Amino acid sequence: MEKVRELPLVSFSYGGQPVDNRLAPADFIQFWLRKGAHVLLYGALGMAMAAALGGTGSGGRRRWMLQFRQ
């Protein structure tokens, strides 16, 4: 926790609550771990959806759009 306090001051408000690396280093670390997990999870879900739709090219998107129009 001391290493987090030694970092340059990072302070911002999130959900009306302050997030500060010097006042509450455990909360600061938890915030970034949760946000990192969200990025990884939604990235994996997005890639899975792209694979399920047949790729990330426009052909896959067209095929997906046509399925919903029928």
Contacts in CASP RR format, 6 or more apart in sequence:
PFRMAT RR
TARGET T0000
AUTHOR 0000-0000-0000
METHOD contacts of the structure
MODEL  1
MEKVRELPLVSFSYGGQPVDNRLAPADFIQFWLRKGAHVLLYGALGMAMA
AALGGTGSGGRRRWMLQFRQ
1 25 0 8 1.000
1 26 0 8 1.000
4 21 0 8 1.000
4 25 0 8 1.000
4 28 0 8 1.000
4 29 0 8 1.000
5 21 0 8 1.000
5 22 0 8 1.000
5 25 0 8 1.000
7 21 0 8 1.000
9 20 0 8 1.000
9 21 0 8 1.000
9 22 0 8 1.000
10 19 0 8 1.000
10 20 0 8 1.000
10 21 0 8 1.000
10 28 0 8 1.000
11 18 0 8 1.000
11 19 0 8 1.000
11 20 0 8 1.000
11 21 0 8 1.000
11 22 0 8 1.000
12 18 0 8 1.000
12 19 0 8 1.000
13 19 0 8 1.000
14 31 0 8 1.000
19 27 0 8 1.000
19 28 0 8 1.000
19 31 0 8 1.000
20 28 0 8 1.000
21 28 0 8 1.000
50 56 0 8 1.000
53 60 0 8 1.000
53 61 0 8 1.000
53 63 0 8 1.000
53 64 0 8 1.000
54 60 0 8 1.000
54 63 0 8 1.000
END
